[in-house]
Amino acid sequence: MMIDEVSVFHVSMPLTAPWKTSFSVETAIDTVLVRLRSGDAEGWGEAAPYAVPQFCPEWAAGAFILIRDVFTPHLAGREIRSGAELQQLLSPFKGNNFAKAAIDTAWWDLSARLENRPLWKMIGGTSPEVAAGADIPVQESTAALHDGVRAAIDGGFSRTKLKFRPDSGFEMVASVREAFPDMPLHIDCNSGFTLEDIDLFRQLDTLGLVMIEQPLGWQDLIDHAKLQGELGTPLCLDESLTSLETVRQAVEIDATRWVNIKHGRVGGLTEAIAIQRYCVRAGVPCWVGGMLESNVGQGVSLALATLPGMAYAADIFPAGRLYAADLAAPDITLSVPGTITAPDRPGHGFAPDPDRLCSCTVSAG
């Protein structure tokens, strides 16, 4: 397809409640939206590296400038026939995966819209029904945490993820396990620990967790392999897995026994699909993570989660969970408890509401 026009928006979306993890407390999510036009058709993509570089070295304002000033002149007016060709065009620019992902996911949405096909079918999804998990940020009290887990169970969610930071403590997770012994449970450490915390992880290893997500440094593979050798509980890497190559290396040295796939973190849907296919061949279970994106980004996650080999409920949030009103329409809702159905509309199925986009936009180009 010919890329006739590239538009980029830096937006800030206020959360209904603070989102507390080991690296920050977010009250709004800063994200970057990209619109690609080809003739009369348009496609939307999104990547959410947040307002400052704490999850990774990227941040939304920087990604916006890079897309506006470097990627847009490089891509506008070009014929781009595949996601692989797009990635090759962007390959001279090192890193900056979130910025690349915003472009890449817009390309896939536009391509599917031009073919008048749902994105999930276009990429080989096997069923539109996607299991969604419950994610609970760090809470101020054990009672509040238990209330969150109970609400997840009542809502029909098949698993619960607890954000975990150094001041959370073993007792917090142990109390949840004791109160809800049958709920599949894992913790997400967001790179908040080191190997000096090995005794804590040995304690956590006794709780029957499904996995421990990203316990150590965001660039590390070696120490994760050392930690995995000391534990029975599988480790799952997130921040450390930035490409198919790092996934392969992590699997080969036993640094990860689960793979969290985020299209933003790995540079887009093109690389995410390649990672999913590798995981299926290697027999490594994988699942779809999220960055608290609007429904534009979540629409891509929904499509990704329909692929075979996804062995765990995805990080996809229904309407009302994060935002009073999502930036993009239509709403994402549960089709049955704990399940979201990927839309049968062309593309990923979502686009920004013009008024909401205007109210949230920090910069546009």
C-alpha positions in Angstrom: 0.0 0.0 0.0 1.0 3.6 -0.5 1.5 5.6 2.7 0.0 9.0 1.7 0.0 10.6 5.1 1.4 10.0 8.6 -0.1 11.8 11.6 1.0 11.4 15.2 -0.6 12.4 18.5 1.0 12.5 22.0 -1.9 12.1 24.4 -2.3 11.9 28.2 -5.2 9.8 29.5 -6.3 10.4 33.2 -6.8 7.1 35.1 -9.7 6.7 37.4 -7.4 5.6 40.2 -3.6 5.6 40.6 -1.7 2.7 39.2 1.2 1.7 41.6 4.0 -0.6 40.6 7.6 -1.1 41.7 8.8 1.7 39.5 6.1 4.4 39.7 2.7 5.6 40.6 0.8 6.7 37.5 -2.2 8.9 37.6 -2.4 9.3 33.8 -1.0 7.2 30.9 1.0 9.1 28.3 0.8 7.3 25.0 1.4 7.9 21.3 -1.2 7.4 18.6 -0.3 7.2 14.9 -2.7 7.5 12.0 -1.7 6.2 8.5 -3.7 7.2 5.4 -3.7 5.4 2.1 -6.2 6.9 -0.3 -9.5 7.2 1.5 -8.6 4.5 4.1 -6.9 5.1 7.5 -5.4 2.9 10.2 -4.6 3.6 13.8 -1.7 2.4 15.9 -0.6 3.0 19.5 2.3 2.6 21.9 2.4 3.7 25.5 6.0 4.1 26.9 4.6 6.5 29.6 5.4 10.1 30.5 9.0 9.5 31.7 11.6 6.7 30.9 10.9 4.4 33.9 9.5 1.3 32.3 12.1 1.5 29.6 14.4 4.2 28.1 11.6 5.6 25.9 9.0 8.1 26.9 5.9 9.4 25.1 7.1 12.9 24.3 10.4 11.5 22.9 8.6 8.9 20.8 6.3 11.6 19.4 9.2 13.8 18.3 11.0 10.8 16.7 7.9 9.8 14.8 7.1 13.3 13.7 10.6 14.5 12.7 12.3 11.3 11.6 10.0 8.4 10.9 7.2 10.4 9.1 9.6 11.9 6.4 11.2 8.5 6.0 7.9 6.7 5.4 5.4 9.2 3.8 5.0 8.6 0.1 6.4 5.1 0.2 4.8 1.9 -1.0 5.0 -0.6 1.9 3.8 -4.1 1.1 4.3 -5.9 4.4 5.1 -5.6 8.0 8.5 -7.1 7.4 9.2 -4.4 4.7 8.2 -1.7 7.2 10.5 -3.1 9.9 13.3 -3.2 7.3 12.8 0.5 6.5 12.9 1.3 10.2 15.9 -1.0 11.0 18.6 1.7 10.5 17.2 3.5 13.6 18.5 1.7 16.7 16.1 0.8 19.5 13.0 3.0 20.0 10.7 0.0 19.9 7.7 1.8 21.2 7.9 4.5 18.5 8.3 1.8 15.9 5.4 -0.1 17.3 3.0 2.9 17.0 3.8 2.9 13.2 3.8 -0.8 12.8 0.4 -1.4 14.5 -1.1 1.4 12.4 0.2 -0.3 9.3 -1.4 -3.6 10.2 -4.8 -1.9 11.0 -4.7 0.0 7.7 -3.7 -3.2 5.8 -6.6 -5.2 7.3 -9.1 -2.3 6.7 -8.0 -2.1 3.0 -8.7 -5.9 2.7 -12.0 -5.4 4.7 -10.9 -8.2 7.1 -10.7 -8.3 10.9 -7.1 -8.1 11.9 -7.3 -11.2 14.1 -8.4 -13.3 11.1 -5.8 -11.7 8.9 -2.9 -12.7 11.2 -4.2 -16.3 11.7 -6.2 -16.1 14.9 -8.0 -19.3 15.7 -10.9 -18.0 17.8 -12.2 -14.5 18.6 -12.8 -15.5 22.3 -10.0 -14.2 24.4 -9.6 -14.9 28.1 -8.8 -11.7 30.1 -7.0 -11.7 33.4 -7.3 -9.4 36.4 -4.4 -7.1 37.2 -4.2 -5.4 40.6 -1.7 -2.6 41.3 0.0 -2.3 44.7 -2.6 -1.6 47.4 -2.3 0.3 50.6 -3.7 -2.4 52.8 -4.2 -6.2 52.8 -8.0 -5.7 53.0 -8.0 -3.6 49.8 -5.9 -6.2 48.0 -8.3 -9.0 49.1 -11.2 -6.9 47.9 -9.6 -6.7 44.5 -9.0 -10.4 44.2 -12.5 -11.1 45.4 -13.9 -8.8 42.7 -11.8 -10.6 40.1 -13.2 -13.9 41.1 -16.7 -12.6 41.2 -16.1 -11.1 37.7 -15.2 -14.5 36.3 -11.6 -13.8 35.6 -9.5 -16.9 35.3 -6.3 -15.6 36.9 -5.0 -12.6 39.0 -1.8 -10.7 38.7 -0.5 -8.8 41.7 1.9 -5.9 41.2 4.8 -6.5 43.7 7.4 -4.1 45.0 10.2 -4.3 47.6 7.9 -2.9 50.4 5.0 -5.3 49.5 6.5 -8.2 51.5 6.1 -11.9 51.4 3.2 -11.8 53.9 1.1 -9.8 51.5 1.2 -12.5 48.8 0.9 -15.3 51.4 -2.3 -13.8 52.7 -3.8 -13.7 49.3 -2.8 -17.3 48.7 -4.3 -18.4 52.0 -7.5 -16.5 51.4 -7.9 -17.6 47.8 -6.2 -21.0 47.5 -7.7 -22.0 44.2 -7.2 -18.7 42.2 -4.3 -19.0 39.7 -2.0 -16.2 40.9 1.2 -14.6 39.9 3.2 -11.5 40.9 4.8 -8.9 38.6 7.9 -7.3 40.0 8.6 -4.9 37.2 12.4 -5.2 37.6 12.3 -4.1 41.3 14.7 -6.6 42.8 18.2 -8.1 42.6 19.8 -11.4 43.4 20.4 -10.1 46.9 16.7 -10.7 47.4 17.1 -14.5 46.8 15.8 -15.4 50.3 12.5 -13.5 49.5 12.1 -15.4 46.3 12.7 -18.7 48.0 9.8 -17.8 50.3 7.6 -16.9 47.4 8.6 -20.2 45.8 6.5 -22.0 48.4 3.2 -20.3 47.5 2.3 -22.2 44.3 2.4 -19.1 42.0 1.9 -19.7 38.3 4.9 -17.5 37.6 7.1 -14.7 38.9 7.2 -11.9 36.3 10.3 -9.8 35.6 11.9 -9.9 39.1 15.3 -8.6 38.2 16.9 -5.9 36.0 15.2 -4.7 32.8 18.2 -5.5 30.6 19.2 -8.7 32.4 19.1 -12.3 31.2 22.1 -13.9 33.0 20.9 -13.2 36.6 17.4 -14.3 35.7 18.9 -17.6 34.6 20.7 -17.9 37.9 17.6 -17.1 39.9 15.5 -19.6 37.9 18.1 -22.3 38.8 17.3 -21.7 42.5 13.5 -21.8 42.1 10.8 -24.2 41.1 8.3 -21.4 40.2 8.7 -20.4 36.6 10.0 -17.0 35.7 8.4 -14.9 33.1 10.3 -12.1 31.5 8.7 -8.9 30.2 10.9 -5.8 30.1 14.0 -7.8 29.2 12.4 -9.3 26.1 12.7 -6.6 23.4 13.0 -8.7 20.2 12.8 -12.3 18.9 16.5 -12.5 19.4 16.4 -11.7 23.1 13.5 -14.2 23.5 15.5 -16.9 21.9 18.5 -16.2 24.1 16.4 -16.1 27.2 14.8 -19.4 26.4 18.1 -21.1 25.5 19.8 -20.1 28.8 16.6 -20.9 30.9 16.2 -17.3 32.0 12.4 -17.5 31.2 9.9 -20.3 31.1 7.0 -18.1 30.2 7.1 -15.3 27.6 5.1 -12.1 28.0 4.5 -10.6 24.5 3.8 -6.8 24.3 3.6 -5.4 20.8 4.7 -2.0 22.1 7.8 -3.3 23.9 9.0 -5.4 20.9 8.5 -2.9 18.1 5.1 -3.8 16.9 2.8 -6.6 15.8 5.2 -7.8 13.1 7.8 -8.8 15.7 5.2 -9.9 18.2 3.9 -12.5 15.7 7.4 -13.7 15.0 7.9 -14.2 18.8 4.6 -16.0 19.1 5.6 -18.4 16.3 9.0 -19.0 17.9 7.3 -19.8 21.2 5.0 -22.4 19.6 7.9 -24.1 17.8 10.0 -24.1 21.0 7.1 -25.3 23.2 7.4 -22.2 25.5 4.0 -20.9 26.8 3.3 -17.3 26.1 0.7 -14.7 26.8 -0.2 -11.1 25.9 0.7 -8.3 28.2 -0.4 -4.7 28.0 0.8 -1.1 28.8 -2.6 0.3 29.8 -3.2 1.6 26.3 -6.4 3.0 24.9 -8.7 0.6 23.0 -6.5 1.3 19.9 -3.6 -0.5 21.5 -5.8 -3.0 23.2 -7.5 -3.8 19.9 -4.0 -5.0 18.6 -3.5 -7.0 21.8 -6.9 -8.7 21.3 -5.9 -9.7 17.8 -2.6 -11.0 19.0 -4.2 -13.0 21.8 -6.3 -15.0 19.3 -3.2 -16.7 17.9 -2.6 -20.3 18.9 -0.2 -21.1 21.8 -1.5 -18.4 24.1 -1.5 -20.3 27.4 -2.6 -17.6 29.9 -5.2 -14.9 30.1 -4.3 -11.6 28.5 -3.8 -8.2 30.1 -6.8 -6.6 28.4 -9.0 -4.3 30.4 -12.8 -3.9 29.8 -14.5 -0.6 29.8 -14.5 1.3 33.1 -11.5 -0.5 34.6 -8.9 2.1 33.8 -10.6 5.2 32.3 -13.9 6.9 33.0 -14.3 6.9 29.2 -11.8 5.3 26.9 -10.1 7.5 24.3 -11.2 5.1 21.5 -14.5 3.6 20.5 -16.3 1.3 20.8 -16.0 0.1 24.3 -14.3 -3.2 25.1 -16.8 -5.3 27.1 -16.9 -8.9 28.5 -18.8 -11.2 26.2 -19.1 -13.7 29.1 -17.4 -13.4 32.5 -13.7 -13.2 32.1 -13.8 -13.3 28.3 -13.6 -10.6 25.6 -14.5 -11.2 22.0 -12.3 -9.8 19.3 -14.4 -7.7 17.0 -15.5 -8.8 13.5 -15.0 -5.3 12.1 -12.2 -4.5 9.6 -8.8 -3.9 11.1 -8.4 -4.2 14.9 -11.8 -2.6 15.2 -11.2 0.6 17.2 -10.5 4.3 16.4 -10.2 7.4 18.6 -13.3 9.4 19.3 -12.5 12.8 17.8 -13.7 14.8 20.9 -11.9 12.6 23.4 -8.8 12.6 21.3 -8.9 16.4 21.2 -9.4 16.7 25.0 -6.4 14.4 25.7 -3.9 15.6 23.1 -0.7 17.1 24.4 0.9 17.6 21.0 0.0 16.7 17.4 2.0 16.5 14.2 
